Amino acid sequence: MSERNPIPYILTAIGSVAATVGVLSYYGYLHMAKPEDALLLADYTMLKTVPGEDYRVSLKPAEQVAQCIDGVLVLFDVQQKGLSGVLVDNRKRAVRCVGEQPPVPEGLLR
């Protein structure tokens, strides 16, 4: 048996990976995230509603919309098309949602 030179195999593997990444990126299957694409959880605050107390919110809507998908709250950015993310807490646990079910009246929460 003669020894084979491994350099062509290594160059072929590197070239194949580079070509695959290039094609996936060109067709939109691969997106390189930029820091400005990130939505920080610290940018959001939960307003706790207390019966009998008023709270104020801005009339101007946020640049994100939320949708319940498979029981998880997903945020979509209106300004940057294609940017979406899952809302998580400080332990990276997904915030769950109940879909389009009507809220339970306060008298039934016991």
Phi, psi and omega in degrees: 000140177261151179283141180258149179278120183281349184299316178298325178294318179295315179295323177295317179296315179296317178296321179295317179295316180297318179294320179297314179298318179297315180293316179297321179291319181297319182272004174086010178276348180232124181237125176273112183287141177251155180303327181287349177281343186281139172253118184277138177298332179294344179282355183242147178226139176269126176268114180281127180268126179245130180303131178091350180253142177269151172222154184242139174229158179290146176284337179283126182288157177290166179276006179236151172236150182246148177217144178272115179235117181054037177080010180238138180279117182248131178260137176240133180274131181281325183285314182256100183298139179091348180273122178216164179196162179263133178283125182234163175269189184291349176256016179063030175266133183293139175283123182274157175221164185252013177076220185262022180288143178291151179293150180280131178301148185300327181295339182269352181273091179225000000 
